[in-house]
Amino acid sequence: MARRAEAVADLAPAAPLAADALPAAVADAVERLTELVATVESDADERVQGLLVDLLRAVDIVHRAGLRRLDAVLREADLRERVLINPEVRLLFDLYDLGDDGDRLRAEAVLEAARPYIESHGGQLAVLDAVGGVVTVRLAGACAGCVGSTATLRHVIEQALRDGLPDFERMEVEIVPERPGHVHVRSPSAQPASPPGLIQIDNLRRPERPTLDWRSAMPVAEVLPGTVRGVAVEGLGVLVVGLDGDFYAYRDVCPGTPLPLASGARLEGSTLICPWHGCRFDIRGGRRLDAEGSGLGVMPIAVVGAEIRIGVLRGGRS
């Protein structure tokens, strides 16, 4: 299907609410919601499915922000446990994973869809933390010099989080050094188990394994060390940077704006400086250096012979 709410967590509470603990009208509504999701998934056309996904993601963002703030206030006032005795309130908190470590568990469930691809290229992924839309992961075991390099796997992970978590802001990566090479093996597909309990309102699809299509971008000779080049790949602006014999690729926009970086961005050592606002980014990973905020959007990049190729992710939302 063309549009997907990919790998949104389908987590149950640690102690799922029994149906008879809820008022009859609420229990009936939960059951009806499950039926409607199944109907839309099997019967509606792709346009309707896509519109519904966008609608539910917007509802999720609005509700989750308010409920998170309410949860924080209740914790500060030491009233949380008293309020959660009410089954209707407990239902909402369970639906939005507001228990301890809920955000990290959501991120882990979302990344189950990308894990087979990562493992097939020798990568090992662990979610270390998730707070306020910032997900911290550890990536180890990726190979250097192939299409499964750390930069490629990072892009797959970030795109899965962006598609699967409506409140995702940015990813921070703890990288274990790459290995010089490995034998690629196909990992068996690992679909997360469907635990008993309540569904997430925006979980309308089963996770789909992401794939990368590689497109020729430019000759290696056109990206000299210390230079910044812009190129369009399937209509997407890409920034390619050469540094100390390595190549890095990012989306060609200053984060949060439509302004292209290729129109005047410069390097100072390993720091990329935005020509519009003076924002500073670490070219080895894209992290913002001068202030809190989103980093550069990583794009998969590989060198094949004398050619630089850019990977276009398939299987997420279009």
N, C-alpha and C positions, 0 to 999 in steps of 0.2 A: 504494500500500500504506500502511496506517495507521502502521506503525512503520518507521523507517529509520535505519541507521547512516550518516548523510548525509555524503558527501564525505570519508570517511577516506582518507588518502593511499594510493595504489596505486603506491608508488615502488619502483623496482629499485635495487640498489646500482650505484655508478659502474662497477664491473667485476664483472658478475654471475657468481656461481659456476656453473661447469659442473656438470651433473647427475652426471658421472662423478667429480667431485672429492669427492663425499660418499659415506659408506658406503651400501651398497645399501639397507639398512633405512630410513635417514633419507631418501634420495632417493625411495623408494617412498612414505613417509609424506607428503612434500611434495606429490607427485602426487595422492595420495588426498585430501589436504586440499583441493586445488583442485577435485576432483570433487565432494566433499561440499558445498562452498560453492555450486557450480552447481546441485546437486540441491535443496538447501534453498531457493535463490532461486526455482526454477521450480516445485517440487512442494509444499512445506510450506504450511500455512495461516498466516494472519497472526499468530495467537497464538503458534504454534511459532516463527515467524521472530522475533517480538519477544522471546521468552524467550531464544532463541539469541543475538540481538544483545546483550542484557543480560549473558548469561553470558560472551561473548567480550570485552565491554568490561571486565568485572571482572577477567578473566584478564590482559588487556592492562595494566591499571593495576598489578596485583601484579607481573607480570614486568618491566614497563618500569622501575618504581621500583628494583628490585633490580639490573637490568642497568645502569641509569644510574650507580648507586653503584659497581658493579664497574668500569665504564668509567673513572670518576674515579680510583679507586684505581690502576688499571693505568697511567693517564697519569702520575699522580704518581710512580709507581715506575719509569717509563720501560720498562714491560714490554708495552705494548699491542700493538706490532707483532709481538713474539715470540708472543704468545697468539693473535693473529689468523691466524697461519699454519695453525692447526688449522681445517679446513673446517667442523666442527660448530659451533665458537664463532663463526666468521665468519658462518655462517648466521643465528644468533640476533641478532648485532649488525646485520646487514643487514635482517632482518625488522623490527627496532625502530628503524631509522634512526639508529643511534648513530655514524654517521660525522660528519665536520666539517659543520656547518650543517644537520644532519639535521632538527632541530626546525623551523627556518624553512621548509625544503622541504616538510615535512608540512603546515604551516599554509597554505602557498601552494596545495598540491594540494586541501586541504579547501575553500578559498575559490573555487576554480574554479567550483563549483556556484552561488555567489552572484554571481559577476562579471557575467553577462549582465543581471541585474536592476539592479545598481549602474550599469553603463554605460548602460542604457536611460534612466536618470535623470540622465545627465551626470556621474556620479561616476567618479573614477579612484582605484584602490586599489593600494597597494604594501605588501608585508610587509617591515618593516625588520629585525625581530629576533624570536626566540622562544627563551626561556630559562626552564626550570623551570616551565612552565605559564603563563607570562606572554607574551602575543603583542603586539608593538608594530607598529601599522600607520600608514600615512599615507593620509588620505582627502582628496581634492581634487575640486573641480569640481561639488559638489552645489549644487542651486539652492535659494534661499530662497523661502519662501512657497508651497510646493507639497508634495504628498505624498512627493516624493523629497528632502526636506530632509536635512541632515546627521544629525539625530537619528534619522530613519527608517532611513537607510542604515546608521548605526552599529548599530542594533538588528539588522538583517538580518545584518551581519557577525558580531556577537557570538553570535547564535543559531547560525549555521553553525559557528563554532568550538566552541561548547559541545556541539553535537550530534556533531561530527566528531572531536574530540580528547578521548579519555577523561580525560586528565590536565590539561585546560584549567582554569585558575584565574581569570584575568582578562585583559582587553584594555586596552592603553594606546593612545591615539589622538593622533597629530599631525595637526591639522586645518589645511588651507589654507583661507582665507576663502571663504565661499559666494559664488556669482555671483547677481546679481539675478534672473536668469531664463534659460531656454533652451528650445529645442524638443526635446521628448521623441522619441527615435527608438528603434525596437526593434533591439537588437543581436542578431546571429545567435547561436544557441546554441553555446557553445564547450565541448565535452566534452574533458577532458584526454586526451591520448594514453595508451594502455596500453603502457608500455614492457615489454621482455622482462624476465624475472626472477621474483622471488618475490612472492607476494601478502601483504598484511596480513591477519592472521587475522580482523579485525572488518570487513573490507570486503565486506559481503554485498549491497550495492545499488549501482546506478549513481546518481550524484548527480542530484537533482531540483531544477529551478529553483524557488526559493522565491517565494511570492506573499503579498501583504498584503490582508486583508479589513478595511475600515474600518468602525468601529462608532461610533455617536453616544454621547458620554460625558456632556456637560453643556453648557449655554449658556455662552458666553464671559463674560457678565455675572456669572456666579457665581464667577469666579476673579479677584478683584481683585488689583492689584499688591501683592506682599508676603504673599500668602495661600497656604495649603496646603489642598488638598481631597483627599478620598478618594472613589473611585468603583469600582463593580464592573463589569467589562466581560467578558461571557461567563464569569462565575464567577471571574475573575481580579481580585484587588485591585490598583488602580492609584492612584498618587499623582500629582496634577496640581498644579504650582506656577506661580504667576504672578510674574514679576520684570521690571521695567522694560519692560513692554509685550510681553515674550516669554513663551512657555509651555513648560514642560518636563514630561515624564511619565516615571515610574519604577515599577517593581514596588513595591507597598506592603508591603514587609517590610524590617526591618533585616537586612542580608546575614548569612547563616549562622544565622538564627533565623526562627521563624514569627511574630514580633511585628510588628504593623502600625505603620508610621510615622505614619499619619494620626491616630492616637490621641494627639495632643499634640505632634507635631513642630513646630518653630518655625524661622523664618529670622532670621539675623543677617547683614544684607547679602546676599551671595550664598552664604552657608553655611547648609546645612540641619543642624539638630541633632536627633539621635535622642532621643525622650523616655524611652527605657528605659536606655540606657547612656551617653548623652552623646556618642556617636560624631558626628563632624563630616564632612560631605560637601560638595564643590563642586557647587552646583546646576547649573552649566553643564558638564554632562558626567558627574556622578555620582562623581567620584574621591574616595576617602577622604583626608582631610586630616590627621587627628590621629595616625595610625599606619599601619603597613603592613597591608594587608588588602583584601578585595574591595570594590569600589565598588557603587553602586546599579545595579540592572538597568534599562537604558534601555528605554523603550517608545516606539514610533513615535507621533507626535502631529502633527495638522494642524488648522488653523483653516479652516473652510469657511463663509463668511458669518458668522453669529452663533453658530456651533456649533463646539465642540471635538470632534474625532474621534480615536479611538485605533485604531492598526493592530494586527491580530492576525495573526501570521505563520503561514502554512500551508506544508506541505511538509517540515517537520522531523519529529522523533519526536513521537508523541502521548503 
